Each structure stands twice: as structure tokens, then as C-alpha cells.
């Protein structure tokens, strides 16, 4: 009696083994299996067999092109709007080999169209020292370009191409009220790969030093990938409008994107373009003074009322500061082996912005142009006072005063 349960289990297991290994392999129960377990389906897709020497493959294919989501639609719209305005710039310079033989060297950058007359804006370092500059439009047509103006201080250059039909100018926005976190797009030709767009956000608005150690005020920092060849290309907002000109990357020695790129604010470029249009050159503003930077130790030694600022050593006769009534130094002294003049006015602010050193003053001046009126806060002895100064054109007085500002 005890063997019956054991025998029953053995019979059941034997039958199950036979059905699964012999009968199941013939496909006898396949219709029943398929009815019990319906095949998986993918919405909006169908299967298509592909036959070949290796057998048959059942591929699942979409039955229709997928719709773009809202974010993708915006990316595509920005690209389509801005691409016709972006150009590739090739500059050719001549170097000399060991035997003084001329060797052409090429560099590449980007730029964008300003008007239908063929004016193009780019970085000065893209075309600096070039004997030949060539512009390639988005339609692949190439044109020889003429450099009509450069501003090394702001690292900007204005080019001109002739007889180019149907040019599409870029739309320039404002850069005054940009916000960290705002979405931005960079278009250009990194490593010569024309028509490349990357996307990121504004990471910060900060003052930096440009390629020639020139100060760039309110530079736009972004994590949008920019690489060699992006220089001079536009940085765009989400409407495809230019808010900056891509100029450099923080690469820590590696010649590629590190996630930290910088662009010159477009308002700076507008001021430079306006000077080119009105005067044929950039009128850099000047106070017509030479100055001595003051720190805590120097301030204590000579008894100044502030431990920072710029001490006016000399004012240029007939210059902006002399006309405003500012005073230069009257007492000769020495700082190390260098003679300095003490007793002049001490500049501590411009338009309410603290001026602690020469870099602060240079940065403040970059937001102005010749002919602007600024308010300098100075100490004359122990007396603090505000003086209005109409800025002069630095080109008119260049070289007349050493270390002039």
C-alpha cells in the first residue's frame, strides 16, 4: 500500500517528461500554447522578416516616424533659424621653416553674418596675423574676406565678403539681463565640423581674461560644449537670437571642451560695431591719467585715507581728467628703484562701483565709450568727493602719458 503513492508520482513525472521532450517538439500542442500565451505586441510597430544565409530574423520596426517632443522641436527650430547665418572662417598665415622657406599655416574658426551687405563678426584671434581669410557659408559657397576692423582689446574682428546673394543676417538680442540657468545653444565649426550645434545653460556671468589677457566684463560662462573652431561663433538663446560670441574655453591644458566655455556679451559687440560704423575704428575711452596702484602697506606708509584704489600720479595736459579738475601728484618718491609721484587724488570708485586696482578700472572703462560721462569717487587728502569726467578717445592721446588709463 505504501508503494502506490510513490508509483503514482513516478508515472506522472515520466508522462510529463515524455510530453515535453517528444510530443512537444513535434509542434502538436503549438496551437494550444499560442492560444494560451498571446504574442507580445508593440504599439505602433510591426514585424518584418529578413532572410539571409544565416537564417531568418524577425525585426520589429516602427510603423510611422516618431513625433518630436516639445524640447526637440525647440532645438530644431533654433538650429534651422540660426544655421544660415553661421559661417566657417579659414585663415592662412605664412610661417618659415628651418631654412627660411615659407610654410602656409591654416587656422579655423566661426563667425556670423551681420547684414545683407556681407559684414561678418568673429574673434580677432581667429584672423590675427592672417595673410588670407576665406569664409564658407552654410550653403558651402566660399568667398574671400577682407578684414575691415579689429578690436584686440575686446577680441573682435569685422570682416566683409562681396557679391554673396541671399545672405541671412543673425538676430542680435540683449545681454544685459541674462540669468544663470537660462538655456543656450552654441553654433560653429569645432575641429572644422561645420554646422555643429551644442546645448547647455548659462553657468555664470563673470569677469575673465581673454586670449590676449584682455579683460572681458560680464562674460557668459556656459557648459555647452565648445571646442577649437567654435571661436567667433554665436551663442544663442532659446529663440535663436545671438546673446554672445564664443571666445575661449577653460581647458587646463587639454585642447578640447572641459564643460566651461566663455562668450563675449553681445552688447559689447554692438558697441564695437557702432564705433566701426561711425568712426571706422574703435574709440576706446580714456581718463588721460597715469596711476599707481595702492595696497594696504603703501596706504599706511604714505598716510592715505583708504587702503585700496588708484593714486593719480599725473594728468595729461588738456586731457579728460585735467578738464574735470582732477589733481596729479606733486611729491617725488621712489617705490624700489622706480620714481613715483605722490599727493594726487586717490580714485576709489567709478559710478558707485569700487575701484580697488587697475583691473577694476579697466573693467569699468570697458562698459563705456569715448564721450561718455562718468562719476569718479576720489579722496583729495582726507576729503571724499565725486567728480564728473567726460571720457576722451584713447587713440587721440596714445603714447603721450606712460601707463595712462
Buried (B, 14 or more C-beta within 10 A) or exposed (E): EEEEEEEEEEEEEEEEEEEEEEEEEEEEEEEEEEEEEEEEEEEEEEEEEEEEEEEEEEEEEEEEEEEEEEEEEBBEEBBEBBBBBBBBBBBBBEEEEEEEEEEEEEBBBBBBBBEEEBBBBBBBBBBBEBEBBBBBBBEEEBBEBEBEBBBBBBBBBBBBBEEBEEBBBBBBBEBEEBEEEBBBBBBBBBEEEBEBBBBBBBBEBEBBEBBEEBBBBBBBBBBBBBBBBBBBBBBBBBEBBBBBBBBBBEBEEEEEBBBBBBBBBBBBBEBBBEBBEEEEBBBBBBBBBBBBBBEEEBBEEEEBBBEBBBBBBBBBEEBBBBBBEBBBBEEEBEEEEEEBBBBBBBBBBBBEEEBBBBEBBBBBBBBBBBEEEBEBBBBBEEEBEEBEBBBBBBEEBEEEBEEBB
